[in-house]
Amino acid sequence: MSTPADRQSIVVGIDGSPTAVGAARWAGAVADRQRATLVLLGVVPALDYPMTSSALAEVNLLPELRAAAKKKVEEAFDAVRADQPDIEIHRTVEDGSPARELIKHSAEARMVVVAAKHQDRLSTLLLGSTALTVANKAACPVTVWRGRLDRPQPDERPVLVGVDGSPGSSAALGEAFELASTLGVEVTALHAWNDPDLLQWTPVPDAWDVLAQQEEALLSECLAGWCEKYPDVTVTKVVEKNTPAQALLAHAEKAQLLVTGSRGHNRLTGLVLGSTSQNLLHHAASPVVICRER
C-alpha cells in the first residue's frame, strides 16, 4: 500500500453527464497546481441480463458499450485539455461497477472525484448510489462535485472545514490546508458545539461564556500544528453554538469547497458516513470533500 506522499493521481469518474465533465475540469485545475496525474475513468457497468460476457460480445453489445464509454472519456479529456494543456492525463475504460472500480483506484490515488447533479441533489445521493458508496468506502479523500458548469474552475473563495477534534476531523484539516495552499486561498475553520443536557436543566451563571471559551480553545488547539505546517495559509476561526451540519451549510454559501471528516464507523459493515457528512452531501450546493483517518 502506498503512503499519501506516493499518491500522485486524481481519479475522476466519467459517466457522460455535463456534471462529470465539470468535475473533470475542476479536478484538472487541482491536478495542474498539485503537479498530479489526472485519471479519467469510464466504466461499462454489468448488464442485468441472463447472458454471459461471451454471449454479450457475440451480439456486439459489449463493444458498443465500451465504445460509448470511451467516447465519453474522450469528450471529458478534450474539455480538460483545453483548460490544462500541460498536465499528464490518463484515460481508461473498465468493465464492472462504477463504485467498485473507483474504490479500487482510490488505493493509489490522492483524491477521487465523483459528480452529483446540481439540480437533483437527493436522487443522485441516495444510499447505494455511486457517489455515496465511493464516499463511504474509498481509501483516499473523495470530492463529491456539485459546482457551476459555466465556471467549474477553482476561484478565490475560501475552503471551509468542519473541526470537532476527532481523528477524522484532523484528516479533514490536513486536506483543507493542502487544498487551500494549492489554490492560494484562505481556510475558514468552523467548530460548532451543542449545549450539554445538564445545562438545559440546571442553568449556571456565565456558563455559556465559559463553554464558549473552552470550545474556542479546542479549535485553536486543533489548528495549531496545521498553521505551523502551512504558514502561507490565512485562517479564519468560527465557533458557533449550533449543530455542525446547520452551521457548515450556512457558511458553505461563501466557500468554494466544504471539507469534513466521515465521523462514522461500524464494526459489522465497515466505514459508514455519519449523519453530518451525509447531510452535507445531500444539501450542500458546493463540492464536498469527505476525509477519514488514513
C-alpha positions as CSV (number, residue, x, y, z in Angstrom):
1,M,0.0,0.0,0.0
2,S,1.3,3.4,-0.9
3,T,1.8,6.3,1.5
4,P,-0.1,9.6,1.0
5,A,3.1,11.1,-0.3
6,D,3.4,8.4,-3.0
7,R,-0.1,9.0,-4.3
8,Q,0.2,11.3,-7.3
9,S,-3.1,10.8,-9.2
10,I,-6.5,12.4,-9.0
11,V,-9.2,10.0,-10.3
12,V,-12.4,11.2,-11.8
13,G,-15.4,9.1,-12.6
14,I,-16.8,9.9,-16.1
15,D,-20.4,8.9,-16.9
16,G,-21.0,11.2,-19.9
17,S,-23.0,13.8,-17.9
18,P,-22.2,17.5,-18.1
19,T,-21.6,17.5,-14.4
20,A,-18.9,14.8,-14.8
21,V,-17.2,17.0,-17.4
22,G,-17.4,19.9,-15.0
23,A,-15.9,17.7,-12.2
24,A,-13.1,16.6,-14.5
25,R,-12.3,20.3,-15.4
26,W,-12.2,21.2,-11.7
27,A,-10.0,18.2,-10.9
28,G,-7.8,19.1,-13.9
29,A,-7.1,22.5,-12.4
30,V,-6.3,21.0,-9.0
31,A,-4.0,18.4,-10.6
32,D,-2.2,21.1,-12.5
33,R,-1.5,23.0,-9.3
34,Q,-0.5,19.9,-7.4
35,R,1.5,18.5,-10.2
36,A,-0.5,15.4,-10.1
37,T,-1.6,13.0,-12.8
38,L,-5.3,13.1,-13.8
39,V,-7.0,9.8,-14.4
40,L,-10.3,9.9,-16.3
41,L,-12.1,6.6,-15.6
42,G,-15.1,5.4,-17.6
43,V,-16.8,2.2,-16.5
44,V,-19.0,-0.2,-18.6
45,P,-21.5,-1.4,-15.9
46,A,-22.5,-5.1,-15.8
47,L,-25.9,-5.6,-17.6
48,D,-28.7,-7.2,-15.6
49,Y,-29.4,-9.7,-18.3
50,P,-29.2,-13.6,-18.1
51,M,-26.3,-13.6,-20.6
52,T,-22.7,-14.3,-20.2
53,S,-20.0,-11.9,-21.3
54,S,-19.2,-14.0,-24.3
55,A,-22.8,-14.0,-25.3
56,L,-22.9,-10.2,-25.0
57,A,-19.8,-10.0,-27.1
58,E,-21.4,-12.1,-29.8
59,V,-24.3,-9.7,-30.2
60,N,-21.8,-6.8,-30.1
61,L,-23.3,-5.2,-27.0
62,L,-20.1,-5.0,-25.0
63,P,-18.0,-3.5,-27.9
64,E,-20.7,-0.9,-28.4
65,L,-20.9,-0.1,-24.7
66,R,-17.2,0.2,-24.4
67,A,-17.0,2.4,-27.5
68,A,-19.7,4.7,-26.0
69,A,-17.8,4.9,-22.6
70,K,-14.6,5.6,-24.5
71,K,-16.3,8.4,-26.4
72,K,-17.5,10.0,-23.1
73,V,-14.0,9.8,-21.7
74,E,-12.5,11.4,-24.8
75,E,-15.0,14.3,-24.5
76,A,-14.0,14.9,-20.9
77,F,-10.4,14.7,-22.0
78,D,-10.9,17.3,-24.7
79,A,-12.6,19.7,-22.2
80,V,-9.8,19.3,-19.6
81,R,-7.0,19.6,-22.2
82,A,-8.5,22.9,-23.4
83,D,-8.1,24.2,-19.9
84,Q,-4.8,22.5,-18.9
85,P,-2.6,21.9,-21.9
86,D,0.4,20.7,-19.8
87,I,-0.9,18.2,-17.3
88,E,-0.5,14.4,-17.6
89,I,-3.9,12.8,-18.3
90,H,-4.5,9.1,-18.4
91,R,-7.7,7.7,-20.0
92,T,-9.1,4.3,-19.1
93,V,-12.3,2.4,-19.7
94,E,-13.0,-0.7,-17.5
95,D,-15.8,-3.2,-17.1
96,G,-17.6,-3.6,-13.8
97,S,-19.4,-1.5,-11.2
98,P,-18.6,2.2,-11.3
99,A,-18.4,2.4,-7.5
100,R,-16.2,-0.7,-7.2
101,E,-13.7,0.5,-9.9
102,L,-13.4,4.0,-8.3
103,I,-12.9,2.5,-4.9
104,K,-10.2,0.2,-6.4
105,H,-8.4,3.1,-7.9
106,S,-8.6,5.1,-4.6
107,A,-6.0,2.8,-3.0
108,E,-3.3,4.5,-5.2
109,A,-4.9,8.0,-5.5
110,R,-4.6,11.2,-3.6
111,M,-8.2,12.0,-4.4
112,V,-11.3,10.5,-6.1
113,V,-13.8,12.9,-7.7
114,V,-17.4,11.9,-8.5
115,A,-20.1,14.1,-9.9
116,A,-23.5,14.8,-8.4
117,K,-26.2,16.6,-10.4
118,H,-26.7,20.1,-9.1
119,Q,-30.4,20.2,-9.9
120,D,-31.2,16.9,-8.3
121,R,-29.3,16.6,-5.1
122,L,-31.3,13.9,-3.3
123,S,-31.9,11.4,-6.1
124,T,-28.2,11.2,-7.0
125,L,-27.1,10.6,-3.4
126,L,-29.5,8.0,-2.1
127,L,-27.9,5.1,-0.3
128,G,-26.4,2.7,-2.8
129,S,-25.6,5.4,-5.4
130,T,-22.1,5.6,-6.8
131,A,-21.3,8.9,-5.1
132,L,-22.3,7.8,-1.6
133,T,-20.8,4.3,-2.0
134,V,-17.5,5.7,-3.0
135,A,-17.6,8.3,-0.3
136,N,-18.2,5.5,2.2
137,K,-15.5,3.1,1.1
138,A,-12.7,4.9,-0.7
139,A,-9.2,4.8,0.7
140,C,-8.5,8.4,0.0
141,P,-10.4,11.7,0.2
142,V,-13.5,11.8,-2.0
143,T,-14.8,15.0,-3.6
144,V,-18.5,14.8,-4.5
145,W,-18.5,17.6,-7.1
146,R,-21.6,19.7,-7.4
147,G,-20.5,23.0,-8.9
148,R,-21.3,25.6,-11.6
149,L,-21.0,24.1,-15.1
150,D,-20.3,27.5,-16.5
151,R,-17.5,28.1,-14.1
152,P,-16.1,24.8,-12.8
153,Q,-12.6,26.1,-12.1
154,P,-11.4,26.9,-8.5
155,D,-11.9,30.5,-7.5
156,E,-10.8,32.9,-4.8
157,R,-13.3,31.9,-2.1
158,P,-12.0,30.1,1.0
159,V,-12.0,26.4,1.8
160,L,-14.4,25.7,4.6
161,V,-13.6,22.9,7.0
162,G,-15.5,21.4,9.9
163,V,-13.5,20.8,13.1
164,D,-14.6,18.7,16.1
165,G,-11.3,17.3,17.5
166,S,-11.8,13.7,16.1
167,P,-9.3,11.8,14.0
168,G,-11.5,12.3,11.0
169,S,-11.6,16.0,11.7
170,S,-7.8,16.0,11.8
171,A,-7.7,14.3,8.4
172,A,-10.2,16.9,7.1
173,L,-7.9,19.8,8.4
174,G,-4.9,18.3,6.6
175,E,-6.8,18.1,3.3
176,A,-8.3,21.6,3.7
177,F,-4.9,23.2,4.4
178,E,-3.4,21.3,1.5
179,L,-6.1,22.4,-0.9
180,A,-6.1,26.0,0.3
181,S,-2.3,26.2,-0.1
182,T,-2.6,24.6,-3.5
183,L,-5.3,27.0,-4.6
184,G,-3.8,30.1,-2.9
185,V,-6.9,30.8,-0.8
186,E,-7.8,31.1,2.9
187,V,-9.2,28.4,5.2
188,T,-12.4,29.0,7.3
189,A,-12.2,26.6,10.2
190,L,-15.6,26.1,11.8
191,H,-16.3,24.4,15.1
192,A,-20.0,24.0,16.2
193,W,-21.0,22.9,19.6
194,N,-24.2,22.0,21.4
195,D,-25.3,22.8,24.9
196,P,-24.8,19.9,27.4
197,D,-28.0,18.3,28.7
198,L,-27.1,19.3,32.2
199,L,-27.3,23.0,31.4
200,Q,-30.8,22.6,30.0
201,W,-32.0,21.6,33.4
202,T,-29.6,23.5,35.7
203,P,-28.6,26.8,34.3
204,V,-25.3,28.2,35.7
205,P,-24.5,31.9,35.6
206,D,-21.9,32.7,32.9
207,A,-21.9,29.0,31.9
208,W,-22.3,29.8,28.2
209,D,-19.3,32.2,28.2
210,V,-17.2,29.6,29.9
211,L,-18.2,26.9,27.5
212,A,-17.7,29.2,24.5
213,Q,-14.1,29.9,25.7
214,Q,-13.4,26.2,26.1
215,E,-14.7,25.5,22.6
216,E,-12.6,28.3,21.1
217,A,-9.6,26.8,22.9
218,L,-10.3,23.4,21.4
219,L,-10.5,24.9,17.9
220,S,-7.2,26.7,18.4
221,E,-5.5,23.5,19.7
222,C,-6.7,21.6,16.7
223,L,-5.4,24.2,14.3
224,A,-2.0,24.8,15.9
225,G,0.0,22.2,14.1
226,W,-1.5,22.8,10.7
227,C,-1.0,26.6,10.9
228,E,2.7,25.9,11.6
229,K,2.9,23.4,8.7
230,Y,1.2,25.8,6.3
231,P,2.3,29.3,7.2
232,D,1.2,30.7,3.8
233,V,-2.5,29.9,4.6
234,T,-4.6,32.5,6.3
235,V,-7.1,31.1,8.7
236,T,-10.4,32.5,9.9
237,K,-11.8,30.8,13.1
238,V,-15.5,30.4,13.6
239,V,-17.1,29.0,16.8
240,E,-20.9,28.7,16.9
241,K,-23.4,27.2,19.2
242,N,-25.3,25.2,16.6
243,T,-25.4,21.7,15.1
244,P,-22.4,21.0,12.8
245,A,-24.5,20.4,9.7
246,Q,-26.5,23.6,10.0
247,A,-23.5,25.7,10.8
248,L,-21.5,24.3,7.9
249,L,-24.3,24.6,5.4
250,A,-24.9,28.2,6.4
251,H,-21.2,29.1,5.9
252,A,-20.8,26.9,2.8
253,E,-22.5,29.6,0.7
254,K,-19.4,31.7,0.9
255,A,-16.9,28.9,0.3
256,Q,-15.8,27.1,-2.8
257,L,-15.2,23.8,-1.0
258,L,-16.6,22.2,2.1
259,V,-14.2,19.7,3.8
260,T,-15.4,17.3,6.5
261,G,-14.5,14.1,8.2
262,S,-16.6,11.0,7.8
263,R,-17.4,10.6,11.5
264,G,-18.8,7.1,11.1
265,H,-17.6,3.6,11.9
266,N,-19.5,0.3,12.2
267,R,-17.6,-2.9,13.1
268,L,-20.0,-5.1,11.1
269,T,-20.4,-3.2,7.9
270,G,-17.1,-1.2,7.8
271,L,-16.8,2.5,7.5
272,V,-20.0,4.4,7.0
273,L,-20.7,8.1,6.9
274,G,-22.0,9.9,9.9
275,S,-25.2,12.0,9.9
276,T,-23.4,15.3,9.5
277,S,-21.4,14.2,6.4
278,Q,-24.4,12.6,4.8
279,N,-26.4,15.8,5.5
280,L,-23.8,17.9,3.8
281,L,-23.6,15.5,0.8
282,H,-27.4,15.8,0.3
283,H,-27.8,19.5,0.8
284,A,-24.6,21.5,0.2
285,A,-24.6,23.4,-3.1
286,S,-20.8,23.4,-3.4
287,P,-18.4,20.5,-3.8
288,V,-18.0,18.4,-0.6
289,V,-14.7,16.7,0.3
290,I,-15.1,13.7,2.6
291,C,-12.0,12.6,4.5
292,R,-11.2,9.9,7.0
293,E,-8.2,9.0,9.0
294,R,-5.7,7.0,6.9
